[in-house]
Amino acid sequence: MRNWLSQIFSVAVYNLRTVPERKGAAIAAAVGIAGVVLVLVGVLSIAVGFRKAMTAAGSDDVALVLRGGAANEMSSGLSYDETRVISDSPGVARTAEGPLASAELFVIISLPKRTTGTDANVPLRGVQQSAYDVRGNIKMIQGRRFEPGRNEIIAGSGAAREFAGLDIGRKLRVGQNEWEVVGIFTADGGSAESEVWTDAAVLQPAYHRGNSFQVVYAKLASPKEFQNLTNSLASNPQLNVKAERQTDYNADQSTLITNLIKVIGGIIGTLMGFGAIFGALNTMFGAVAARTREISTLRALGFGAVPVVFSVLFESLALALIGGVFGAAVAYLYFNGMQTATMNFQTFSQIAFSFIVSPQLMALAILVAVIIGFFGGIFPAIRAARLPIAAGLREI
């Protein structure tokens, strides 16, 4: 066993020392694998970033109440009386001013993108003053909050970054009214940063919504109170509504786009992976052909077939690992933190987010590179082990 391991080590080291003699083919194989990793990481970092934007700011002690059967806020509808009953339900946290609940509207407006000038859908949310305390993570980074009863709006930092006209002091013509931008806010990187907020009481007449709303955001007295709230709403004959935790709702809203991106990334990665495998096969078959005499000489000196297989495979894996690490590093430097916006197909509005190259994604990419290296090296390695010793020695 010790002699067998010694043979593997000796032949593997010798193989690696001769790589510079085949540097052109070796670099081509490593670069091909790096390209696969770069593209795969780039595509999947979109899904990771989008999902984080949708779920980062969610909280287990915040619940959304929608009309029964509604898939999202856009398709929901609640009367004023229903929102009052929901706000006063057991399980909702209260302060001296009343229940910590915000009845809200959700409409879509069109704004031009800063980079291209093309119009895109942006969420405009009408909220009540308690919305800040209900969310608990809204921080003004420029300007101030809007004043109740006035045509004023505040923009999430992501929306302000991506869309023109959302600078403090600017006025926008939205619907039948003109609105002044008075503040920019953050929300711990969550989807609220892609929204524009205003007073619900002002938004209602601007969009002819009467005294209706679409959703109630409620702060729970504790996360355990969610079931108490759900039971109370279900048993109330005045209501036909459903409650969801904010974390669950946000995760569900991100499922469609993240799954779509993962499928696209998987298809692209698979196609490019096959190309990289063929490139590695070509490189390693060429290496074996160039070293026929060396391999036959080693076999004649007593080196077994298994050490030869492992030595060739080790070379292929080493090139793949180098390419994988290089591709992952470039992907991290280039993609991580890149800011963009994409369509949320659940609400048909834009969500601003940043690409995220997570450690798990980099590890997955390197694993893919190693798999490519394995399949690119295993067949040339077997061929090397099966070379007839006599045929190779005749070339000496």
C-alpha positions as CSV (number, residue, x, y, z in Angstrom):
1,M,0.0,0.0,0.0
2,R,2.8,2.4,0.9
3,N,4.6,1.6,-2.3
4,W,1.4,2.2,-4.3
5,L,0.9,5.6,-2.7
6,S,4.5,6.5,-3.3
7,Q,4.2,5.6,-7.0
8,I,1.0,7.8,-7.3
9,F,2.8,10.7,-5.6
10,S,6.0,10.4,-7.7
11,V,4.1,10.2,-11.1
12,A,1.7,13.0,-10.1
13,V,4.6,15.3,-9.2
14,Y,6.4,14.4,-12.4
15,N,3.2,15.1,-14.5
16,L,2.8,18.6,-12.9
17,R,6.4,19.4,-13.6
18,T,5.9,18.7,-17.3
19,V,2.8,20.9,-17.5
20,P,4.8,24.0,-18.7
21,E,5.8,22.0,-21.7
22,R,2.1,21.9,-22.6
23,K,1.2,25.3,-21.2
24,G,-0.9,26.4,-24.2
25,A,-3.3,23.5,-23.9
26,A,-3.3,23.6,-20.1
27,I,-4.1,27.3,-20.1
28,A,-6.9,26.8,-22.6
29,A,-8.5,24.1,-20.5
30,A,-8.2,26.2,-17.3
31,V,-9.6,29.3,-18.9
32,G,-12.5,27.3,-20.4
33,I,-13.4,26.0,-16.9
34,A,-13.0,29.5,-15.5
35,G,-15.4,30.8,-18.1
36,V,-18.0,28.3,-17.1
37,V,-17.6,29.2,-13.4
38,L,-17.8,32.9,-14.2
39,V,-21.0,32.7,-16.1
40,L,-22.6,30.2,-13.7
41,V,-21.8,32.4,-10.7
42,G,-22.9,35.6,-12.4
43,V,-26.3,34.1,-13.3
44,L,-27.0,32.5,-10.0
45,S,-25.8,35.6,-8.0
46,I,-28.9,37.4,-9.6
47,A,-31.2,34.8,-7.9
48,V,-29.4,35.1,-4.6
49,G,-29.5,38.9,-4.6
50,F,-33.2,39.0,-5.7
51,R,-34.2,36.5,-3.0
52,K,-32.3,38.4,-0.3
53,A,-33.9,41.7,-1.4
54,M,-37.3,40.1,-1.1
55,T,-36.7,38.4,2.3
56,A,-34.0,40.4,4.1
57,A,-36.3,42.8,5.9
58,G,-39.1,40.3,6.7
59,S,-40.0,39.7,10.3
60,D,-41.7,36.9,12.1
61,D,-43.6,39.4,14.3
62,V,-45.2,41.2,11.3
63,A,-48.2,39.8,9.6
64,L,-50.0,40.7,6.3
65,V,-53.7,40.4,6.1
66,L,-55.2,40.1,2.5
67,R,-58.6,39.3,1.1
68,G,-59.3,35.6,1.1
69,G,-58.0,34.0,-2.1
70,A,-55.8,36.9,-3.1
71,A,-52.4,35.9,-4.4
72,N,-50.7,39.2,-3.6
73,E,-51.5,42.8,-2.6
74,M,-52.4,43.8,-6.2
75,S,-55.3,41.3,-6.3
76,S,-56.5,42.0,-2.8
77,G,-59.2,44.5,-1.6
78,L,-60.4,45.5,1.9
79,S,-63.0,48.0,3.0
80,Y,-62.3,50.5,5.7
81,D,-64.5,48.7,8.2
82,E,-62.6,45.4,7.6
83,T,-59.3,47.1,8.2
84,R,-60.5,48.4,11.5
85,V,-61.7,45.0,12.6
86,I,-58.4,43.5,11.6
87,S,-56.4,46.1,13.4
88,D,-58.4,45.5,16.6
89,S,-58.0,41.7,16.5
90,P,-56.3,39.8,19.3
91,G,-52.6,39.3,18.8
92,V,-51.9,42.7,17.3
93,A,-49.5,44.8,19.4
94,R,-50.8,48.1,20.8
95,T,-49.4,51.4,22.0
96,A,-51.0,54.3,23.8
97,E,-52.0,55.7,20.4
98,G,-53.7,52.5,19.3
99,P,-53.0,49.2,17.5
100,L,-49.7,48.9,15.6
101,A,-51.4,48.3,12.2
102,S,-51.2,50.0,8.9
103,A,-54.0,49.8,6.2
104,E,-52.3,50.3,2.9
105,L,-52.8,50.7,-0.9
106,F,-50.4,49.3,-3.5
107,V,-50.5,50.9,-7.1
108,I,-48.1,50.8,-10.0
109,I,-46.7,54.0,-11.5
110,S,-44.4,54.4,-14.5
111,L,-41.0,56.1,-14.2
112,P,-38.0,56.2,-16.5
113,K,-34.8,54.3,-15.7
114,R,-31.8,56.5,-15.0
115,T,-29.5,54.4,-17.2
116,T,-31.7,53.8,-20.3
117,G,-34.5,56.3,-20.0
118,T,-37.1,53.6,-20.7
119,D,-40.2,53.5,-18.6
120,A,-40.6,50.9,-15.9
121,N,-43.2,50.0,-13.4
122,V,-42.5,51.2,-9.8
123,P,-44.6,50.4,-6.7
124,L,-46.3,53.4,-5.1
125,R,-47.5,52.4,-1.6
126,G,-50.0,54.4,0.4
127,V,-49.4,53.9,4.1
128,Q,-50.7,55.1,7.4
129,Q,-48.4,56.8,10.0
130,S,-48.1,53.6,12.0
131,A,-46.3,51.9,9.0
132,Y,-42.9,53.1,10.3
133,D,-43.4,51.4,13.7
134,V,-45.0,48.3,12.2
135,R,-42.0,47.7,9.8
136,G,-39.5,48.8,12.5
137,N,-36.6,49.1,9.9
138,I,-37.4,52.2,8.0
139,K,-34.6,54.7,8.3
140,M,-34.5,58.1,6.6
141,I,-31.1,58.7,5.1
142,Q,-32.0,62.0,3.3
143,G,-34.7,64.5,3.9
144,R,-37.7,63.7,6.1
145,R,-40.9,61.7,6.3
146,F,-43.9,62.8,4.3
147,E,-46.5,64.9,6.2
148,P,-50.0,63.4,6.5
149,G,-52.6,65.0,4.1
150,R,-50.0,66.5,1.8
151,N,-49.0,65.4,-1.7
152,E,-45.5,64.3,-0.6
153,I,-43.6,61.1,-1.3
154,I,-40.6,59.4,0.1
155,A,-38.5,57.0,-2.1
156,G,-36.7,53.8,-1.1
157,S,-32.9,54.0,-1.8
158,G,-33.1,51.3,-4.4
159,A,-35.9,53.1,-6.3
160,A,-34.1,56.5,-6.0
161,R,-30.9,54.9,-7.4
162,E,-32.6,53.2,-10.4
163,F,-35.3,55.6,-11.5
164,A,-35.2,59.2,-12.6
165,G,-37.2,61.9,-10.9
166,L,-36.8,60.6,-7.3
167,D,-34.4,63.2,-6.1
168,I,-35.3,65.3,-3.1
169,G,-37.1,68.5,-4.1
170,R,-38.3,67.1,-7.5
171,K,-42.0,67.0,-8.3
172,L,-43.7,64.2,-10.2
173,R,-46.9,64.1,-12.0
174,V,-48.5,60.8,-11.0
175,G,-52.2,60.2,-11.6
176,Q,-54.1,63.4,-11.4
177,N,-51.8,65.0,-8.8
178,E,-48.3,66.4,-8.5
179,W,-46.2,64.9,-5.8
180,E,-43.0,66.3,-4.2
181,V,-40.1,64.0,-3.2
182,V,-39.2,64.9,0.4
183,G,-37.1,62.0,1.6
184,I,-35.1,58.9,0.8
185,F,-35.2,55.8,3.1
186,T,-33.6,52.4,3.6
187,A,-35.2,49.2,4.9
188,D,-32.3,46.9,5.7
189,G,-31.9,46.0,2.0
190,G,-35.5,44.7,1.8
191,S,-38.0,45.1,-1.0
192,A,-39.5,48.3,0.5
193,E,-36.3,50.0,-0.8
194,S,-37.7,49.5,-4.3
195,E,-41.0,51.3,-3.4
196,V,-42.2,54.9,-3.2
197,W,-44.4,55.8,-0.1
198,T,-47.1,58.4,0.5
199,D,-50.0,59.0,2.7
200,A,-52.8,56.4,2.0
201,A,-55.5,59.1,2.6
202,V,-54.0,61.2,-0.2
203,L,-53.4,58.3,-2.6
204,Q,-57.0,57.0,-2.3
205,P,-58.7,60.0,-4.0
206,A,-55.9,60.3,-6.5
207,Y,-56.7,56.8,-7.8
208,H,-60.4,56.9,-7.1
209,R,-60.2,54.2,-4.5
210,G,-62.8,55.7,-2.2
211,N,-62.2,54.5,1.3
212,S,-60.8,51.1,0.4
213,F,-57.4,49.4,1.0
214,Q,-55.7,46.3,-0.2
215,V,-53.7,45.0,2.8
216,V,-53.1,45.5,6.5
217,Y,-49.6,45.2,7.9
218,A,-49.8,44.4,11.6
219,K,-47.1,44.2,14.3
220,L,-47.7,41.2,16.5
221,A,-47.4,41.3,20.2
222,S,-45.0,38.4,19.8
223,P,-44.3,35.9,17.0
224,K,-46.3,33.4,18.9
225,E,-49.4,35.6,18.6
226,F,-49.7,34.8,14.8
227,Q,-51.8,31.8,15.4
228,N,-54.0,33.8,17.8
229,L,-54.5,36.4,15.1
230,T,-55.2,33.8,12.4
231,N,-57.8,32.0,14.6
232,S,-59.5,35.3,15.4
233,L,-59.8,36.4,11.8
234,A,-61.0,32.9,10.6
235,S,-63.8,32.8,13.2
236,N,-65.0,36.4,12.5
237,P,-68.1,36.2,10.2
238,Q,-67.6,39.8,9.1
239,L,-64.3,38.9,7.4
240,N,-63.2,36.9,4.4
241,V,-59.4,37.3,4.8
242,K,-56.2,35.4,5.3
243,A,-53.1,36.3,7.3
244,E,-49.5,35.5,6.4
245,R,-46.2,36.1,8.2
246,Q,-44.2,38.8,6.4
247,T,-41.3,36.4,6.0
248,D,-43.4,33.7,4.4
249,Y,-45.2,36.2,2.1
250,N,-41.9,37.7,0.9
251,A,-40.3,34.3,0.3
252,D,-43.3,33.2,-1.7
253,Q,-43.3,36.3,-3.8
254,S,-39.6,35.7,-4.7
255,T,-40.1,32.0,-5.7
256,L,-41.1,32.4,-9.3
257,I,-38.2,34.7,-10.4
258,T,-35.6,32.9,-8.4
259,N,-36.6,29.5,-9.8
260,L,-36.6,30.9,-13.3
261,I,-33.1,32.3,-12.9
262,K,-31.8,29.1,-11.4
263,V,-33.3,27.1,-14.3
264,I,-31.7,29.5,-16.9
265,G,-28.4,29.4,-15.0
266,G,-28.5,25.6,-14.8
267,I,-29.1,25.3,-18.6
268,I,-26.4,27.8,-19.5
269,G,-24.0,26.2,-17.0
270,T,-24.7,22.7,-18.3
271,L,-24.2,23.6,-21.9
272,M,-20.9,25.5,-21.2
273,G,-19.9,22.7,-18.8
274,F,-20.1,20.1,-21.7
275,G,-18.0,22.4,-23.8
276,A,-15.4,22.7,-21.0
277,I,-15.4,18.9,-20.5
278,F,-14.6,18.4,-24.2
279,G,-11.9,21.0,-23.9
280,A,-10.4,19.2,-20.9
281,L,-10.7,15.8,-22.7
282,N,-8.8,17.2,-25.7
283,T,-6.1,18.7,-23.5
284,M,-5.6,15.5,-21.5
285,F,-5.8,13.1,-24.5
286,G,-3.1,15.3,-26.1
287,A,-1.0,15.2,-22.9
288,V,-1.3,11.4,-22.8
289,A,-0.4,11.1,-26.5
290,A,2.7,13.3,-26.0
291,R,3.8,11.3,-23.1
292,T,3.3,7.8,-24.5
293,R,7.0,6.9,-24.2
294,E,7.3,8.3,-20.6
295,I,4.2,6.3,-19.5
296,S,5.5,3.1,-21.1
297,T,8.9,3.6,-19.5
298,L,7.3,4.1,-16.1
299,R,5.2,0.9,-16.6
300,A,8.4,-1.0,-17.6
301,L,10.1,0.2,-14.5
302,G,7.3,-1.3,-12.3
303,F,4.8,1.5,-11.9
304,G,1.3,0.1,-11.9
305,A,-1.7,1.1,-14.0
306,V,-3.6,2.6,-11.0
307,P,-0.8,5.1,-10.2
308,V,-0.8,6.2,-13.9
309,V,-4.6,6.7,-13.8
310,F,-4.4,8.8,-10.7
311,S,-1.5,10.9,-11.9
312,V,-3.3,11.9,-15.1
313,L,-6.5,12.5,-13.3
314,F,-4.7,14.5,-10.7
315,E,-3.3,16.8,-13.4
316,S,-6.8,17.3,-14.8
317,L,-8.3,18.1,-11.4
318,A,-5.4,20.5,-10.6
319,L,-6.1,22.5,-13.9
320,A,-9.8,22.5,-13.1
321,L,-9.3,23.7,-9.6
322,I,-7.0,26.5,-10.8
323,G,-9.6,27.5,-13.4
324,G,-12.5,27.2,-10.9
325,V,-10.8,29.3,-8.2
326,F,-9.8,31.9,-10.8
327,G,-13.3,32.1,-12.3
328,A,-14.9,32.3,-8.8
329,A,-12.5,35.1,-7.8
330,V,-13.2,37.1,-10.9
331,A,-17.0,36.6,-10.5
332,Y,-16.8,37.8,-6.9
333,L,-14.8,40.9,-7.8
334,Y,-17.0,41.8,-10.8
335,F,-20.5,40.7,-9.8
336,N,-20.7,41.0,-6.0
337,G,-22.5,44.2,-5.1
338,M,-23.5,45.0,-8.7
339,Q,-26.8,46.9,-8.6
340,T,-29.7,46.5,-10.9
341,A,-33.4,46.1,-11.1
342,T,-35.7,43.4,-12.5
343,M,-39.3,42.6,-12.9
344,N,-41.2,41.0,-10.0
345,F,-43.7,38.9,-12.0
346,Q,-46.0,38.6,-9.0
347,T,-46.8,42.4,-9.0
348,F,-45.4,43.4,-12.4
349,S,-43.2,46.0,-10.8
350,Q,-39.5,46.6,-10.7
351,I,-37.4,45.4,-7.7
352,A,-34.0,47.0,-7.2
353,F,-31.4,44.7,-5.7
354,S,-27.7,43.9,-5.7
355,F,-26.0,40.8,-7.1
356,I,-24.7,38.6,-4.2
357,V,-21.8,36.1,-4.7
358,S,-22.2,34.2,-1.5
359,P,-19.6,31.8,-0.1
360,Q,-22.0,28.9,-0.8
361,L,-22.2,30.0,-4.4
362,M,-18.5,30.2,-4.8
363,A,-18.1,26.7,-3.2
364,L,-20.7,25.3,-5.6
365,A,-18.9,26.9,-8.6
366,I,-15.6,25.3,-7.6
367,L,-17.3,22.0,-7.1
368,V,-18.7,22.2,-10.6
369,A,-15.2,23.0,-11.9
370,V,-13.8,19.9,-10.1
371,I,-16.6,17.7,-11.6
372,I,-15.7,19.0,-15.1
373,G,-12.0,18.3,-14.3
374,F,-12.9,14.7,-13.2
375,F,-14.9,13.9,-16.3
376,G,-12.3,15.6,-18.5
377,G,-9.5,13.6,-17.1
378,I,-10.9,10.1,-16.2
379,F,-11.1,8.8,-19.8
380,P,-7.6,10.0,-20.9
381,A,-6.3,8.5,-17.6
382,I,-7.8,5.1,-18.4
383,R,-6.4,5.3,-21.9
384,A,-2.9,6.0,-20.4
385,A,-3.2,3.0,-18.1
386,R,-4.1,0.8,-21.0
387,L,-1.3,1.8,-23.3
388,P,0.7,-1.3,-24.4
389,I,4.2,-1.1,-22.9
390,A,5.9,-2.5,-25.9
391,A,4.2,-0.1,-28.4
392,G,5.4,2.9,-26.3
393,L,8.9,1.6,-25.9
394,R,9.3,1.2,-29.7
395,E,9.1,5.0,-29.9
396,I,12.2,5.4,-27.8
